[in-house]
């Protein structure tokens, strides 16, 4: 009898633990879905705001002047979640306003259906306008932070990202390395082969940095100078990545007996500074030290080595 009681309690304990683990897994899944899906997050937040407005409307006995406030949840849904969240809010708003009409007005069924249809049409059109307007604003905001030629971040985008990256790395006590990259003899190559070849050099470098940096953020600092931000990476990791990119860069820019290459300098968060300016200055100094120590770049011998490799 004692063994049976013990086995029953143990089974009950395991069942309770398994059930708790399942509930926790579902909670984590829902939380991650909420955080990672803007449409779901915007839908829930806008519906919560809509419910609050309806509660206030109900307490105040549905004053007509409060109807304009129902645009706020619609704007929130369209702005933060796009059309899907917007349409969900349109349907919910139409349902609530129709319910208010039923409570506060003596309408025939035909007139009630007509009002609902007109309201649905107007709100859907308004939502589409808001979503289109907000998407255009997001597009222009992105363009303001991107370099048009290379699609890398520009200086404004870099400054904003680097501040967030430093705060995150400091809070998580994880490494962060930035690299200052400068094309060797870019003006000479650009003058010799033309601006089209110069654009090819810049676009190739940005593309290769994105491809081989494994999650790094690429920014064009101006002219032929780039910055690579590597969260979670040490200077040794950054050096290995950039040496590989430099080799691929030479291969991608071979023209006749010439090719392009770059010099780089590194700075690590903490060791070389704790602000974007400190890190940029340290990486820039390190880059010029390495640039001055190089005997020659973009020479015929490099191309011959590439062709025989």
N, C-alpha and C positions, 0 to 999 in steps of 0.2 A: 504493500500500500504506500509505503514511504517512497519507493522508487517511482511509482506511478505519479505521485504528487510532484516529485522533483522533476520528472520528465515533462509533466504538464506545464509546470511553471517555467521550465527552460524553453519549451516550445512557444509558450505565450510571450516570453521575453524576446525571443528571436523574431516572432511575428511582429511585435511592437517595434522592434528596432528596424526591421525591413520596411515596415509601413512608414516609419519616420524618415528613413533614407529616401523612399520613393517620393514622399511629400516634399522633402528638401530638394530632390532633383527636379521635380516639377516647378518648384519655386525658383530655382536657379535658371531653369530653361525659360520661364516666363520673364524673369528679370532681364536675361540676356536678349531675349526677343524684343522686349520693350526698349532697351538701351541701343540695340543695333539696327532697329528698323524704324526710320523716321516716320513712315506712314502710320504705323501702329501707335507710336508714341504721340504723334500729333492728333490722331483720332481720339485716343483716350483722354488726352488733356482738353481737347475742344469739347468733347461730350461732357466732361466734368464741369467745364465752365458753362455749357449750355444748361446742365441740370441746376447749377447754382442760380442762373438767371431765371429759370422757370420757377424755382422756389421763391425768389424775391417777387416775381410777377404774381405768383399765387397769393403771397402774403399781402401784397398791395392791391389785390382784387383786379388784376389785369388792366392797369392803366394803358391807354393807347400810346402815350408818349414813351413807354418803355420798349415798344416794338423795335425801334431802331437799334437797340442794344444787342439784338440777336444777330447782328452782322459781325460782332466781335468774335464769337466762336468760329464763324465761317471764315473770317480772315485768318485766324490762328491756324485752322486746319489747312487752308490752301497755302499759306506761307511756309509752314514747317513740314507739311506732309505731302504736298502736291495734290493732284487731282483726285486720287483715290480717297484720301482723308477728307478732301473737300466734298466729294459726292456723298460720303457717309454722313457728314454733318448736314448737308442740304436735306437729305431724307429725314434725319432726326429733327431738324428745325421745322420742316413742313409738318411732321407729325405733331409736334408740340403746339404749333400755332393753330393747327386744325382742332386740336383738343381744346385750346382756349376759345376758339370760335364756338364750339359746341356748348361750352359752359357759360359763355357771356353773351351770346347772341342767339336770337330766334330766327334761324335760317332754314329755308327749305333744303331738301337733300340735293336738288339740282344746283342751287346757288352755292351750297357748301362744296360740292364737287368742282364747280367752276372756279371758286376761290382757291381751292387746293391746287388745281391744275395750273392756274396763273401764278400762284406763289412758287410752285415747283419750278416753273419755267424761268421766272425772274431770278430766283435764288441760284439756279444752275448757271444762268448767264453771268450773274454777278461773281459767282465762284470762279468760273472760267476766266473772267477778266482779271480777277485778283491773282490767280495762279499764273497767268501769262505775264502780268506785270512783275510779280515777284521773281519769276524765272529769269526775266530779262535783267532785273536788278542783280540777281546772283551771277549771271553771265558777265555783266559789266564789272562786278566786284572781283570776279576771277581774273578777267582780262587786266584789271588794274594791278594785279599781283603776279602776272606772268609776263615773261619775255616773249614777244611775238615771234621772233625768229626760231628760238630753240624750245619754246614751251617750258623752259625752266622758270623757277621763281625769279622775280626781279628783286631789287634791294628791299622794297617795301614788304614783299611776301617773305623774304628771308628774315628780316628783322622780327616780324610777327611770329614766324614759326620758331626761330631760335629762342625767343623768350619762353615760349611754351615748352620747348624741348628741354631747356635748362631747368625750368621749374619741375618738370616731371622727373628728370634724371636725378635732381637733388633730392626730391621727395622719396624716390625709390632707391636712392644710394646706388645707382647703376652708372657705368661709365658712359661718357659721351665724347666723341672726337670730331673735330672739324678740320677740313683740309682746304687750304687756299691753293688754287690751281691756276697756272698762267701758261698760255701757249708759247712755245719757244719760237722766236723770230717770226711771229705772226705777220707783222707789217711787211716784212721782206717777202714772205710767201704770197701775201695778198696783193702786193704791188707787182710781183713777177707774173702771177698767173690770173689775176683779176678777182673782182669781188665775188663772183660766183663760186670760185674755189675757196675763197675766204669764208663764205657762208657755209659751204660744205664742211669745212674744218670745224666751225663752231657747232653746227647741228650734229655732226658725228661725235664730237666730244660729249655733248649733253646726252645724246642717246646712249653711248657706251657707259657713261657714269651711272645712268639710271639702270641699265641692264645688269651691270656687274657689282653694283654697290649693295645689293641684297637688302633693299628697304631704306637705303639712304635717300636724303632729300638733296636735290641738285638745284643750285641757284646761279644765275649769271650776275656777277657782281659789277659788270661793266666792261665793255670792249671784249677782250679775249680772256678775261679773268673769270673764273668760276669758283664757287664754294660748294663743298660737299659736307653735309651734316650726317654723322653716323651715330645715331643713338644705340647704346648697348655695345659699342665697339671700342676696342683699345687702339692706341696708335700703331701697334704691331699689326692688328687686323687691317687698319686703314692703309698701311704701307703695302701690304700684300695685295689688297684690292686695287690700289692705284698703280702698282707696277704691272699688274695684269691688264688694266685698262690702257696704260700707256703703250703696251705692245700691240694691243688690238687697234688702238688709235693710229699708230703708225701704219699698220696694214690697211686701214680704211682710207687713208689719205695719201697713198702713193700716187704720184703724178710725175711721169718721166723718171728723172733720177733724184727726185726730192720727195720728202714726206714730212708730216708734222709730228711734233712730240710736245710734251709739256713738263714743266717743273712743278713741284708741290711742296708745301710746308704743312706741318701738323700742329695742332694744339689740343690739349686734353683738359676737360672740365676739372677744376680743382687744382691741378698741377700748374696750369698756365693762366688761370683766372676763373672767375665765377660769373662774369657778365659777358654779353655778346661782344661788346667792344674789346674787352680784355682778350678774349679768345681770337677774335679777328686780327687784332694787332699782333698777337703771338704767332699765329699761323702765317701771317704775312711776312714777318721777320724771318721765320724759319724757311719760308719759300724762297726768299731772296738770297739767303745763305746758300741753299742748295743750287739755286740758279747760277750764282756766281762761281760755284765750284765745278760746274759742268764744263767740260772742255769744248764740246760742240754738239749741236742738235740739228735735226733736219738736214742731214748731209747725205751725200751719195752712198757712203759706206753703210748707212743704216738700211737703205733700200736694198742693197746687195745682200745684206744679212737676212732681210725679210724674204727675199726671193729664193735664197738657198735653204731657208729653215724648213 
